[in-house]
Amino acid sequence: MAAQPPKKKLTVLIADDQTLFREGIKDLLENEKSVVVVGEAADGQEAVRLAKKLKPNVVLMDIKLPHLDGISATRQVRKEC
């Protein structure tokens, strides 16, 4: 029986201005062996900056974020990443 190649981990960036919510989501996701939380952002501008730098597979983005709302931040991430 041939050995299976290791599964690629899903990388996630969490963007939410509420620290407790971010930490809760991170704790839930880190219980999954195939998921790695690579970053956390507290506002839209930080989310865009981290998405460019970290290049996650998934960005969990709150809609209501300070400095740049989640919808605009998502548009920017899609355009630039």
Buried (B, 14 or more C-beta within 10 A) or exposed (E): EEEEEEEEEBBBBBBBBEEEEBEEBBEEBEEEEEBBBBBBBBBBBBBBBBBEEBEBEBBBBBEEBEBBBBEBBBEBBEEEE
